[in-house]
């Protein structure tokens, strides 16, 4: 398969395998995945438990590395990067939204939004204004001084979304982002993702809920570590 590096290509997987040693047995969590994600697309990644969803998201987020095959972000081969370079790539190009929010309880809303900026070598002049603007964007203007334990689940997820946007990433990766929320709050969070997509953001959303997956443009369906189907969604 030819490696593409067009400006609209955000991420590309080429024959990616991820093998784990389970005792004396090799288990292929991903078994030859090839796929391209282009700028402005909204994908859901679905499949039963054990299908490879979480492993794929970890590869896409540069949290894990393929056993073999290539993964490219913005045309750059991830396999050639050291740990420091990977961290830099994650901070600059990727935004993460997790099911468990992963906020720092000792920090307030504004400080949590700013966490990805703290890993930069120099503090950017725009950081504080952008954090406040993002907090307003997700409806948290009046909660900037509150810490995560003082917030509802939906409010914590809004902080996580704002945090994922602080560095203006090329790709937003969401892992069961509505899994811990009631249906009303989940709908509100999904509306935020809809708005981000309308603004041109590229979103990959791992979910086990069919109704959530249907919100995306397209669904990548996994089974036993392979792509079972690529579906067009018509809402």
C-alpha positions as CSV (number, residue, x, y, z in Angstrom):
1,X,0.0,0.0,0.0
2,X,1.4,3.4,-0.9
3,X,2.0,5.8,2.0
4,X,0.1,9.1,1.4
5,X,1.2,12.4,2.8
6,X,-1.4,14.8,1.3
7,X,-2.2,17.8,3.4
8,X,-5.7,16.5,4.1
9,X,-4.4,13.2,5.4
10,X,-4.3,13.4,9.2
11,X,-3.5,9.9,10.2
12,X,-2.7,6.6,8.3
13,X,-2.4,3.0,9.4
14,X,-0.5,0.7,7.1
15,X,-0.7,-3.1,7.9
16,X,-0.6,-2.4,11.6
17,X,-0.3,-5.4,13.9
18,X,-0.1,-5.3,17.7
19,X,0.8,-8.6,19.3
20,X,0.8,-9.3,23.1
21,X,2.5,-12.2,24.8
22,X,0.0,-14.0,27.1
23,X,2.0,-16.6,28.9
24,X,3.6,-18.7,26.1
25,X,1.0,-17.6,23.5
26,X,1.0,-14.7,21.1
27,X,-2.4,-12.8,20.8
28,X,-2.9,-10.4,18.0
29,X,-5.0,-7.5,19.3
30,X,-4.7,-5.8,15.9
31,X,-4.0,-8.1,12.9
32,X,-3.2,-6.1,9.8
33,X,-5.1,-2.8,10.0
34,X,-4.8,-0.4,7.1
35,X,-6.9,2.8,7.0
36,X,-6.7,6.5,6.4
37,X,-8.3,9.4,8.3
38,X,-8.7,12.7,6.5
39,X,-9.0,16.2,7.8
40,X,-12.5,17.1,8.9
41,X,-13.9,13.6,9.1
42,X,-15.9,12.3,12.0
43,X,-15.4,8.5,12.6
44,X,-16.8,6.2,15.2
45,X,-14.8,3.0,16.0
46,X,-17.0,0.1,17.1
47,X,-16.9,-3.6,17.8
48,X,-17.5,-6.1,20.6
49,X,-15.3,-6.4,23.6
50,X,-11.9,-7.7,22.6
51,X,-12.3,-6.5,19.0
52,X,-9.3,-4.2,19.2
53,X,-11.0,-0.8,19.8
54,X,-8.9,0.3,22.8
55,X,-5.7,-1.1,21.3
56,X,-6.4,0.8,18.1
57,X,-7.1,4.1,20.0
58,X,-3.8,3.6,21.9
59,X,-1.9,3.3,18.7
60,X,-3.7,6.3,17.1
61,X,-2.9,8.3,20.3
62,X,0.8,7.3,20.3
63,X,0.3,5.8,23.7
64,X,1.3,2.4,22.3
65,X,3.4,1.4,19.4
66,X,2.6,-1.2,16.7
67,X,4.5,-4.5,16.8
68,X,4.8,-4.2,13.0
69,X,3.4,-2.0,10.2
70,X,3.4,1.8,10.0
71,X,1.5,4.5,11.7
72,X,1.8,8.1,10.3
73,X,0.5,11.3,11.8
74,X,0.5,14.2,9.4
75,X,2.8,12.2,7.1
76,X,5.3,11.5,9.9
77,X,6.2,7.9,10.7
78,X,5.7,7.4,14.4
79,X,8.0,4.3,14.5
80,X,11.1,6.5,14.1
81,X,10.3,8.8,17.0
82,X,11.8,8.5,20.5
83,X,9.8,8.9,23.7
84,X,10.4,12.7,23.9
85,X,9.5,13.2,20.3
86,X,6.3,11.1,20.8
87,X,5.3,13.2,23.8
88,X,5.9,16.3,21.7
89,X,3.8,14.9,18.9
90,X,0.9,14.0,21.3
91,X,0.9,17.4,22.7
92,X,1.0,19.3,19.4
93,X,-1.2,17.1,17.2
94,X,-3.5,15.0,19.4
95,X,-6.3,15.8,21.8
96,X,-7.7,13.2,24.2
97,X,-11.1,12.8,25.8
98,X,-11.5,9.8,28.1
99,X,-14.5,8.0,29.7
100,X,-13.1,8.7,33.2
101,X,-12.2,12.3,32.3
102,X,-8.6,12.0,33.7
103,X,-8.7,15.4,35.3
104,X,-6.2,16.3,38.1
105,X,-8.3,16.7,41.2
106,X,-6.0,19.2,42.9
107,X,-6.2,21.6,39.9
108,X,-9.2,23.9,39.1
109,X,-11.0,24.0,35.8
110,X,-8.8,26.6,34.2
111,X,-5.6,24.8,35.3
112,X,-6.9,21.4,34.1
113,X,-7.6,22.9,30.6
114,X,-4.0,24.3,30.6
115,X,-2.3,21.0,31.5
116,X,-1.2,20.1,27.9
117,X,0.4,23.6,27.6
118,X,2.5,22.9,30.7
119,X,4.6,20.4,28.7
120,X,5.8,23.0,26.3
121,X,9.3,24.3,26.6
122,X,8.0,27.9,26.7
123,X,4.7,29.2,28.0
124,X,2.8,30.7,25.1
125,X,1.4,34.1,25.5
126,X,-2.0,33.1,24.2
127,X,-2.5,30.2,26.6
128,X,-4.6,31.8,29.3
129,X,-6.9,33.7,27.0
130,X,-7.4,30.5,24.9
131,X,-8.2,28.5,28.0
132,X,-10.8,31.0,29.2
133,X,-12.3,31.1,25.7
134,X,-12.6,27.3,25.5
135,X,-14.1,27.2,29.0
136,X,-16.7,29.6,27.8
137,X,-17.2,27.6,24.6
138,X,-18.1,24.5,26.6
139,X,-20.3,26.4,29.1
140,X,-18.0,26.5,32.1
141,X,-17.3,30.3,32.4
142,X,-18.8,30.4,35.9
143,X,-16.8,27.4,37.2
144,X,-13.2,28.3,36.4
145,X,-12.1,28.2,40.0
146,X,-13.9,24.9,40.9
147,X,-12.0,21.6,41.2
148,X,-13.1,18.3,39.6
149,X,-14.7,16.9,42.8
150,X,-17.0,20.0,42.8
151,X,-18.2,19.3,39.3
152,X,-20.8,17.0,37.8
153,X,-19.8,14.2,35.4
154,X,-21.0,16.3,32.5
155,X,-19.1,19.3,33.6
156,X,-15.9,17.3,34.1
157,X,-16.2,15.9,30.5
158,X,-16.6,19.5,29.3
159,X,-13.4,20.3,31.0
160,X,-11.8,17.3,29.3
161,X,-13.1,18.5,25.9
162,X,-11.7,22.0,26.4
163,X,-8.4,20.5,27.5
164,X,-8.2,18.4,24.4
165,X,-8.6,21.6,22.3
166,X,-6.1,23.8,24.0
167,X,-3.2,23.1,21.5
168,X,-5.6,23.2,18.5
169,X,-4.8,19.5,17.6
170,X,-5.2,17.9,14.2
171,X,-7.0,14.9,15.7
172,X,-9.4,14.5,18.6
173,X,-9.5,11.0,20.1
174,X,-12.5,10.2,22.3
175,X,-12.7,6.9,24.3
176,X,-16.3,6.1,25.4
177,X,-16.6,9.8,26.1
178,X,-20.3,9.5,27.1
179,X,-20.0,6.1,28.9
180,X,-20.3,7.5,32.4
181,X,-23.0,10.0,31.7
182,X,-26.8,9.9,31.9
183,X,-28.6,10.2,28.6
184,X,-29.4,13.9,28.8
185,X,-25.8,14.8,29.6
186,X,-24.5,12.4,27.0
187,X,-26.6,14.1,24.4
188,X,-25.2,17.5,25.4
189,X,-21.6,16.2,25.1
190,X,-22.4,14.7,21.7
191,X,-23.8,18.0,20.5
192,X,-20.4,19.6,21.4
193,X,-18.7,16.9,19.2
194,X,-21.2,17.7,16.4
195,X,-20.3,21.4,16.6
196,X,-16.6,20.7,16.6
197,X,-17.0,18.5,13.5
198,X,-19.0,21.3,11.8
199,X,-16.1,23.6,12.5
200,X,-13.7,21.2,10.7
201,X,-12.2,19.2,13.5
202,X,-11.2,15.6,12.8
203,X,-12.8,13.3,15.5
204,X,-12.4,9.6,16.2
205,X,-14.9,8.3,18.7
206,X,-14.6,4.8,20.2
207,X,-18.0,3.7,21.4
208,X,-20.0,0.5,22.0
209,X,-23.4,2.3,21.7
210,X,-25.0,2.1,18.2
211,X,-26.9,5.4,18.7
212,X,-23.6,7.2,19.6
213,X,-21.8,5.7,16.6
214,X,-24.6,6.8,14.3
215,X,-23.8,10.4,15.1
216,X,-20.5,10.2,13.1
217,X,-20.1,10.4,9.4
218,X,-18.6,6.9,9.1
219,X,-18.1,3.9,11.3
220,X,-15.0,1.6,11.3
221,X,-16.2,-1.7,12.7
222,X,-13.7,-4.1,14.1
223,X,-13.8,-7.8,14.8
224,X,-11.0,-9.9,16.1
225,X,-8.4,-7.2,15.5
226,X,-9.4,-6.7,11.8
227,X,-11.6,-4.2,10.0
228,X,-14.9,-6.0,9.5
229,X,-16.7,-3.2,7.7
230,X,-16.6,0.5,6.9
231,X,-20.1,2.0,7.1
232,X,-21.5,5.3,5.9
233,X,-23.9,6.8,8.4
234,X,-26.9,8.8,7.3
235,X,-28.6,10.7,10.2
